[in-house]
Every structure is written in C-alpha cells, then in structure tokens.
Amino acid sequence: MLTRFSLTCLIGALATCLNVAVGADLVASDSATPRAQPLVDANAAYVRADLRTAINLYEQVASVTPSEEESQPVSAAITGLARFRALVALTSLGDDDQAHEELQALLATDANAPLARLAAQFWDQYGMTGSARVACRQLSAAVDSQAHSVLHTLASVGISMQHEEVCFVP
C-alpha cells in the first residue's frame, strides 16, 4: 500500500528522471518552491533554442520573491541559475546591455556565490572572444568545480542538471 509520503517520493523520483531524460516540464509539486516549475520551463525553452521565451521565464523566476518556505540555499540556486542562463541567452542574441544588467544583478546579490563568479568569468571570456559559445566552452571546467553544490541543491527540489548543461549555447 502506498502512503502519501511514498507516493510523493515516487512522483519526485519520476519527475527527476523525466527532467533528466527529456527535459520534461514536470517537477514534484512542492509549495515551498513554486519557482521550480517556471525554471524547468525556462530550461526546456532554452534547450530547444527558444531563447526569447527562456529569457522571459528566467526573468520571471528571478523577479518573483521566494516563498517563506524556500530555504536560502534553494532560493540562491534558483535565482542564480535563472540570472546566469538569462545572461548567456542574452549574449547569444547580441543583447549585451541587458546581459550586463543580469551580470550586475548577480554580483549585487552575492559576488562570491558560485553562479555569480561563473557569470563574471563568462563575461570576461565573452569580452575577449565576442562569442557566447566560445566563452561557455572555456568555462566548462570551472562549472564542474564551482557549481557542484548549486546543482546538488537544485536537484533536491527536482531540477536536475549536469554541469555541461549549465553554460552552452543551443
């Protein structure tokens, strides 16, 4: 007999598997992290190269006040990823002014946060190469070492992402 807890765990595990396997727009329903689903939707739009939709969703995620139940690490991870991915998408589209605003927002929140540091490194590489794709390639080793804890935190709320998926241009 399935209890409510085991059913919730099963749904969470299924959502994580689907999210990893096909980028599905399904995460475990959790009132403590209502920003998780829009972030998954933004990531799905990003992967299918619908960058304008992804940017709009990332900006929505970043601008919504986290729920009181959302822990600080989860909040920082969700907002950080949304702003970082918006930065990469905006540079990919050539909107450098708006991309720089995303970078500044990340740095203003916590310049020492993993995704803020990666964003600053990305911006430096982008400035030298003029290519978001090349900047992401040059950042790939740093993503694994610097963002591991962020990816683990995101996975805890049903947002599964591998380090090579954080910074790439579709």
Secondary structure per residue as TSV (DSSP state, phi and psi in degrees):
chain	resnum	aa	ss	phi	psi
A	1	M	-	360.0	130.6
A	2	L	-	-84.4	128.0
A	3	T	-	-86.2	168.6
A	4	R	H	-60.6	-39.4
A	5	F	H	-63.3	-47.4
A	6	S	H	-67.3	-34.0
A	7	L	H	-66.4	-41.6
A	8	T	H	-62.3	-42.8
A	9	C	H	-63.2	-42.4
A	10	L	H	-62.3	-44.3
A	11	I	H	-63.7	-42.9
A	12	G	H	-61.3	-43.6
A	13	A	H	-65.2	-42.4
A	14	L	H	-62.5	-43.9
A	15	A	H	-61.3	-42.4
A	16	T	H	-63.8	-44.6
A	17	C	H	-62.2	-45.4
A	18	L	H	-63.7	-41.1
A	19	N	H	-61.5	-42.9
A	20	V	H	-70.8	-44.7
A	21	A	H	-71.0	-42.5
A	22	V	H	-132.6	7.9
A	23	G	-	66.2	30.5
A	24	A	-	-63.0	153.7
A	25	D	S	-94.8	58.6
A	26	L	-	-138.2	122.8
A	27	V	-	-130.5	159.3
A	28	A	-	-57.9	134.5
A	29	S	-	-68.0	120.2
A	30	D	-	-144.4	110.9
A	31	S	T	-64.3	-17.4
A	32	A	T	-76.3	-20.0
A	33	T	-	-131.9	65.3
A	34	P	T	-66.8	-15.6
A	35	R	T	-81.7	-7.2
A	36	A	H	-64.6	-48.2
A	37	Q	H	-62.6	-45.5
A	38	P	H	-61.2	-31.9
A	39	L	H	-68.6	-41.0
A	40	V	H	-62.8	-42.2
A	41	D	H	-62.6	-40.6
A	42	A	H	-63.7	-43.4
A	43	N	H	-62.2	-39.7
A	44	A	H	-64.5	-43.0
A	45	A	H	-62.6	-40.2
A	46	Y	H	-61.9	-47.2
A	47	V	H	-61.1	-35.9
A	48	R	T	-88.2	12.7
A	49	A	T	67.4	23.7
A	50	D	-	-92.0	72.5
A	51	L	H	-66.4	-36.6
A	52	R	H	-63.9	-44.0
A	53	T	H	-63.3	-44.1
A	54	A	H	-59.2	-46.9
A	55	I	H	-59.4	-46.2
A	56	N	H	-59.5	-43.4
A	57	L	H	-68.6	-41.0
A	58	Y	H	-61.4	-41.4
A	59	E	H	-66.3	-37.2
A	60	Q	H	-62.1	-47.4
A	61	V	H	-59.5	-46.3
A	62	A	H	-68.8	-27.7
A	63	S	H	-90.9	-15.9
A	64	V	S	-78.2	132.8
A	65	T	-	-67.5	128.7
A	66	P	-	-60.5	150.1
A	67	S	-	-66.8	157.4
A	68	E	T	-63.9	-26.2
A	69	E	T	-79.4	-16.4
A	70	E	S	-72.9	122.4
A	71	S	-	-67.0	158.7
A	72	Q	H	-60.6	-45.0
A	73	P	H	-61.8	-39.2
A	74	V	H	-66.6	-44.8
A	75	S	H	-59.0	-47.0
A	76	A	H	-63.6	-39.4
A	77	A	H	-66.5	-44.4
A	78	I	H	-66.0	-49.8
A	79	T	H	-64.3	-43.1
A	80	G	H	-61.0	-45.7
A	81	L	H	-65.6	-41.9
A	82	A	H	-60.0	-46.4
A	83	R	H	-68.4	-40.4
A	84	F	H	-62.6	-48.4
A	85	R	H	-66.2	-35.0
A	86	A	H	-63.2	-41.8
A	87	L	H	-57.5	-48.5
A	88	V	H	-65.1	-43.8
A	89	A	H	-62.8	-43.8
A	90	L	H	-64.0	-41.2
A	91	T	H	-67.2	-34.6
A	92	S	H	-62.0	-32.4
A	93	L	T	-89.9	-1.6
A	94	G	T	82.7	13.5
A	95	D	-	-93.0	71.7
A	96	D	H	-66.1	-34.2
A	97	D	H	-64.0	-48.2
A	98	Q	H	-66.9	-37.5
A	99	A	H	-61.3	-42.2
A	100	H	H	-63.5	-34.9
A	101	E	H	-63.6	-38.5
A	102	E	H	-64.0	-43.0
A	103	L	H	-59.6	-46.7
A	104	Q	H	-61.9	-38.2
A	105	A	H	-64.9	-41.4
A	106	L	H	-62.5	-46.5
A	107	L	H	-67.8	-34.8
A	108	A	H	-68.3	-33.2
A	109	T	H	-69.6	-51.1
A	110	D	H	-167.9	98.2
A	111	A	T	-63.1	-18.7
A	112	N	T	-95.4	-1.7
A	113	A	S	-66.1	146.3
A	114	P	H	-53.1	-46.0
A	115	L	H	-74.1	-26.4
A	116	A	H	-68.7	-42.6
A	117	R	H	-63.3	-43.4
A	118	L	H	-63.8	-38.5
A	119	A	H	-62.9	-41.7
A	120	A	H	-64.7	-41.1
A	121	Q	H	-65.6	-42.0
A	122	F	H	-58.8	-47.3
A	123	W	H	-61.4	-41.3
A	124	D	H	-62.3	-46.4
A	125	Q	H	-64.6	-41.2
A	126	Y	H	-62.2	-41.3
A	127	G	H	-62.1	-35.3
A	128	M	H	-79.8	-32.6
A	129	T	H	-104.4	-25.4
A	130	G	S	72.4	12.9
A	131	S	-	-133.4	121.7
A	132	A	H	-64.6	-37.5
A	133	R	H	-61.4	-46.6
A	134	V	H	-67.2	-41.5
A	135	A	H	-59.5	-42.1
A	136	C	H	-64.4	-43.5
A	137	R	H	-58.6	-42.3
A	138	Q	H	-72.1	-17.3
A	139	L	H	-92.6	-10.6
A	140	S	H	-55.9	-42.2
A	141	A	H	-66.4	-36.9
A	142	A	H	-68.9	-32.2
A	143	V	H	-60.8	-46.9
A	144	D	H	-60.5	-45.6
A	145	S	H	-77.7	-34.4
A	146	Q	H	-92.9	-27.8
A	147	A	S	-108.1	8.4
A	148	H	H	-55.0	-46.7
A	149	S	H	-65.6	-36.1
A	150	V	H	-65.2	-44.1
A	151	L	H	-64.4	-37.3
A	152	H	H	-64.5	-43.3
A	153	T	H	-62.3	-44.6
A	154	L	H	-62.3	-40.8
A	155	A	H	-61.9	-30.3
A	156	S	T	-66.0	-18.2
A	157	V	T	-113.6	19.2
A	158	G	T	88.6	12.8
A	159	I	-	-108.0	94.7
A	160	S	-	-92.2	130.6
A	161	M	-	-152.1	134.7
A	162	Q	-	-87.6	157.9
A	163	H	H	-59.8	-34.2
A	164	E	H	-72.3	-11.2
A	165	E	H	-90.2	-11.9
A	166	V	H	-69.0	-48.1
A	167	C	S	-125.1	100.9
A	168	F	-	-155.7	159.6
A	169	V	-	-111.0	118.5
A	170	P	-	-70.0	360.0
